[in-house]
Amino acid sequence: MRKHRPKPPQVHWEHREDAGGEAEGALTSWAKATPVLRRLACCAIIRTMIIGIPKEIKAQEHRVSLLPSAAYQLIKRGHQVLVEEGAGSGIGFEDGDYRHAGAEVLAKHEEIFARAEMIVKVKEPLPSEYELLQKGQILFTYLHLAANKILTEALMKTGATCIAYETVEVNHRLPLLEPMSEIAGRMSVLVGGYFLAKHNGGKGVLLGGVPGVLPGKVMVIGGGSSGVNAARMATGLGADVTILEVDLERMRFLDITMQTAHTLYSSEASILELLPGVDLLIGAVLVPGAKAPKLISREMLKLMKPGSVLVDIAIDQGGCVETSHPTTHHDPTFVEEGITHYCVANMPGAYARTATQALTNVTYKYIETLADFPLKEAILRMPGLGGGLNILEGEVTCQAVAGAHGLAFSPFHV
């Protein structure tokens, strides 16, 4: 039996005076208001919402979607915050911290979903959570739907409003994805260097080399946020780094800011030329909202020397290497064609406290806006949320997701 539908948030109107004169007070219906009156009245909204913070149940995932300090700010604004017991205790954010902030701590996972009007998570819902979502609820989290048709169709059936962190776009940037990309990029060099050690099955190459010995060679495919951070870490260790990118302006930027790294136009020919000498290959390709392109085939991978390491940061979006498949922190690697593959789908979860703090820094203002205002008004105020909207009332509103799965695309209009 499905849970009850959450009560719609209560919206009240206050009489106030604006620069253009006295705004209309006591409006009986937002729908009846003219656009001018809406703009005047929106600043007078006092809306209360119940926000749920469930504990993440994905394997080896210890991040939590909201810091106690952020919960305090939401509660100050009149909202109610529900937090599941132990949601942040694994990384030092105890239940008592949330209670001190004014949040209500609940023992049952299901109760969070049953009572909340907006669910804020870190990772996508797992199958056991599909039936907990309700029609009319807002789900705000990382979704990566283009790589998961089963999840996409399951969320469509719930009737929930699903907004994905990774497709919120502002000025051609992905502000809610960037901090996790930065962590994953920096981490890729750490884990890559670790698995290059001979006792870990690697070829026994130290990335930074030593006096009299050449450093290891690192190839980073993609010059976005994760690729840049991977290159920064690798050059910091003293490795010989080449970044492959297709955007010429981006390459100029990289050439100026990363003078010890090489830049090369990304093409199959360039990749084929470099692969035989590469010790660590980092796949940092991203097409916003879409499935990652497969830039490295199995045959191409055979050009690398046995014991080399591949870190596929793009695995959340399906991976950019033909031989990649998702792994976990508990069992992070596998070997194909003699190459150690590291393809953990939630890499930043390894540094969960840092990742949680970085995530809340960028998501809070969006959470606050979604809580304060109805969806359309929230998108008007923060247009980037429109790009984040992936599913609404059973329809796919993200063109990249619809195209990835051959589903009908229903554009959302404010």
PyMOL commands that set and color helices and strands:
alter all, ss='L'
color gray80, all
select helices_A, chain A and resi 30-32+35-44+68-76+89-91+95-101+109-115+127-130+145-147+149-158+165-167+178-195+198-200+225-237+248-257+268-277+298-301+313-317+347-372+375-381+384-388+399-405
alter helices_A, ss='H'
color red, helices_A
select strands_A, chain A and resi 10-13+17-18+21-22+45-48+50-53+80-84+104-106+118-120+138-141+161-164+217-221+240-245+262-265+280-283+309-312+333-336+339-342+389-392+395-396
alter strands_A, ss='S'
color yellow, strands_A
deselect
rebuild
show_as cartoon
